[in-house]
C-alpha cells in the first residue's frame, strides 16, 4: 500500500519543524513507519528527530555523485533513527538547497523530488510521509506537493500573529487554485502553535472555513526539550493533543476543508477597521526637490520637456528661460528647440544640418550647464 502523504506548511520560525517532528514521533510511538521529509533549504527539519545530527542533503549528495558520474542510492540520502522506547524507527530525508545567494531554493525542491521519485519513494514500505515545507515564499518549487498532488493532505501551522496567519492564508489560496485545475491535495486544517489565548488564529479559521485541528500553548519546558533534541510529546500536556490529532488522522475522522482563503481586504479587516480610501499619490515635484543654499527650502529639478515647462509656475518658468539665455551657442539654440519647442534630437539634426550624435553631445553639455545655472541662482 502506498504511503499516506501529508504536507505541513508554515511561516519560517513558527514551529512547523517542531510540529512535524513531534507528529512523526507520535506516529512512531503508535507503531507506524514514518518518514519525515525536510523541504526547506535550511535543512534543519530532522535535526531534533536525529538527536542534533545534521543529515546529508539530497542536493549535496546529488551534486557530489553527479560530479563523479555516479547514481544516487537510497542509502546515500535516507537515514533511520532507532529510539529505545519507540516500537518503530523513524526515517528522515533532507532535500536541502543552494547556499544563500547562490541558487534557487524552489528549484532545489523540484530537483530533489525528481531524485526521490526515481528511487521509488511512493512505493516504499512506509505508512506515513510527513513533508515539512517552508510556507512564506511565492516560488512555485515550494508548492510542488500541491501542484503535483504529491501530498494527499495539507496541514497549516500558525500562531496568533498576523504574518503567520497571512502565510497560512496564502497556502490555503494556493491549494484552492491547484484544486480548480485538477489538484487533489485536501486541506485538513490548521494547528495553532504557541497559542497565547488571544483567539486570532481561530477567528481567521472561522472566517475562512478552516478546521482548527489542535492548539499547542507556549510551553518553556517543551521549548527546552526541543532545543536539547528531545521530543516535547514526552510532556503530558503536549503529548495528549498530538496523540489525539494522530489518531484522528489515522481514523480519517477529520473532514477536509473546502476553504478558498480570504482576499486581502477581507483578511486585514480581521485585525481592525480598514479605510476604503485610495492611498495618497506622491508627485514627481516633491520627490525631485533639492535643498537650497540655506538648507531650509527646495526647488525642483529643471524641467526636461516642453509639457513640464508649460505646467511649471510662472516664476519658475521665467527663471528657467533666464538660465537658457545664459547658455553659449550652439547649446542655447539646441536646448531651446528640444526643451521649449519639444522637437526631437533627430528633428534638430535635420534643421541644423548636423549629425544626431553631435546634437546629443551639445544637449548633454547644455543640461550640465543648466543644472549649475539653475541651482546657483
Secondary structure as the mmCIF struct_conf table of DSSP 4:
data_model
#
loop_
_struct_conf.conf_type_id
_struct_conf.id
_struct_conf.beg_label_comp_id
_struct_conf.beg_label_asym_id
_struct_conf.beg_label_seq_id
_struct_conf.end_label_comp_id
_struct_conf.end_label_asym_id
_struct_conf.end_label_seq_id
HELX_LH_PP_P HELX_LH_PP_P1 UNK A 2 UNK A 3
STRN STRN1 UNK A 4 UNK A 10
TURN_TY1_P TURN_TY1_P1 UNK A 12 UNK A 13
BEND BEND1 UNK A 14 UNK A 15
HELX_RH_AL_P HELX_RH_AL_P1 UNK A 16 UNK A 29
TURN_TY1_P TURN_TY1_P2 UNK A 30 UNK A 31
STRN STRN2 UNK A 34 UNK A 39
BEND BEND2 UNK A 40 UNK A 40
TURN_TY1_P TURN_TY1_P3 UNK A 41 UNK A 42
TURN_TY1_P TURN_TY1_P4 UNK A 45 UNK A 52
HELX_LH_PP_P HELX_LH_PP_P2 UNK A 53 UNK A 56
STRN STRN3 UNK A 57 UNK A 57
HELX_RH_AL_P HELX_RH_AL_P2 UNK A 58 UNK A 67
TURN_TY1_P TURN_TY1_P5 UNK A 68 UNK A 69
HELX_RH_AL_P HELX_RH_AL_P3 UNK A 74 UNK A 77
STRN STRN4 UNK A 79 UNK A 81
TURN_TY1_P TURN_TY1_P6 UNK A 84 UNK A 85
BEND BEND3 UNK A 87 UNK A 88
STRN STRN5 UNK A 90 UNK A 94
HELX_LH_PP_P HELX_LH_PP_P3 UNK A 98 UNK A 99
TURN_TY1_P TURN_TY1_P7 UNK A 100 UNK A 101
BEND BEND4 UNK A 102 UNK A 103
HELX_RH_AL_P HELX_RH_AL_P4 UNK A 105 UNK A 118
TURN_TY1_P TURN_TY1_P8 UNK A 119 UNK A 120
HELX_RH_3T_P HELX_RH_3T_P1 UNK A 121 UNK A 123
BEND BEND5 UNK A 124 UNK A 125
BEND BEND6 UNK A 127 UNK A 127
STRN STRN6 UNK A 128 UNK A 134
BEND BEND7 UNK A 136 UNK A 136
HELX_RH_3T_P HELX_RH_3T_P2 UNK A 140 UNK A 143
HELX_RH_AL_P HELX_RH_AL_P5 UNK A 144 UNK A 147
TURN_TY1_P TURN_TY1_P9 UNK A 148 UNK A 149
BEND BEND8 UNK A 152 UNK A 152
STRN STRN7 UNK A 153 UNK A 158
BEND BEND9 UNK A 160 UNK A 161
HELX_RH_AL_P HELX_RH_AL_P6 UNK A 162 UNK A 180
TURN_TY1_P TURN_TY1_P10 UNK A 181 UNK A 182
STRN STRN8 UNK A 186 UNK A 195
BEND BEND10 UNK A 197 UNK A 197
HELX_RH_AL_P HELX_RH_AL_P7 UNK A 200 UNK A 208
TURN_TY1_P TURN_TY1_P11 UNK A 209 UNK A 209
STRN STRN9 UNK A 212 UNK A 217
HELX_RH_AL_P HELX_RH_AL_P8 UNK A 220 UNK A 227
TURN_TY1_P TURN_TY1_P12 UNK A 228 UNK A 229
HELX_RH_3T_P HELX_RH_3T_P3 UNK A 232 UNK A 234
BEND BEND11 UNK A 235 UNK A 235
HELX_RH_AL_P HELX_RH_AL_P9 UNK A 236 UNK A 250
TURN_TY1_P TURN_TY1_P13 UNK A 251 UNK A 252
BEND BEND12 UNK A 254 UNK A 254
HELX_LH_PP_P HELX_LH_PP_P4 UNK A 255 UNK A 256
STRN STRN10 UNK A 257 UNK A 257
HELX_RH_AL_P HELX_RH_AL_P10 UNK A 264 UNK A 268
TURN_TY1_P TURN_TY1_P14 UNK A 269 UNK A 270
BEND BEND13 UNK A 271 UNK A 272
BEND BEND14 UNK A 277 UNK A 277
HELX_LH_PP_P HELX_LH_PP_P5 UNK A 278 UNK A 282
HELX_RH_AL_P HELX_RH_AL_P11 UNK A 284 UNK A 287
TURN_TY1_P TURN_TY1_P15 UNK A 288 UNK A 288
STRN STRN11 UNK A 290 UNK A 291
TURN_TY1_P TURN_TY1_P16 UNK A 293 UNK A 294
BEND BEND15 UNK A 295 UNK A 296
STRN STRN12 UNK A 298 UNK A 299
HELX_LH_PP_P HELX_LH_PP_P6 UNK A 300 UNK A 303
BEND BEND16 UNK A 305 UNK A 305
HELX_RH_AL_P HELX_RH_AL_P12 UNK A 306 UNK A 311
BEND BEND17 UNK A 312 UNK A 312
HELX_RH_AL_P HELX_RH_AL_P13 UNK A 314 UNK A 325
TURN_TY1_P TURN_TY1_P17 UNK A 326 UNK A 326
BEND BEND18 UNK A 327 UNK A 327
HELX_LH_PP_P HELX_LH_PP_P7 UNK A 328 UNK A 328
TURN_TY1_P TURN_TY1_P18 UNK A 329 UNK A 330
HELX_RH_AL_P HELX_RH_AL_P14 UNK A 331 UNK A 335
HELX_RH_PI_P HELX_RH_PI_P1 UNK A 336 UNK A 340
BEND BEND19 UNK A 341 UNK A 341
HELX_RH_AL_P HELX_RH_AL_P15 UNK A 345 UNK A 352
TURN_TY1_P TURN_TY1_P19 UNK A 353 UNK A 353
HELX_RH_AL_P HELX_RH_AL_P16 UNK A 356 UNK A 376
#
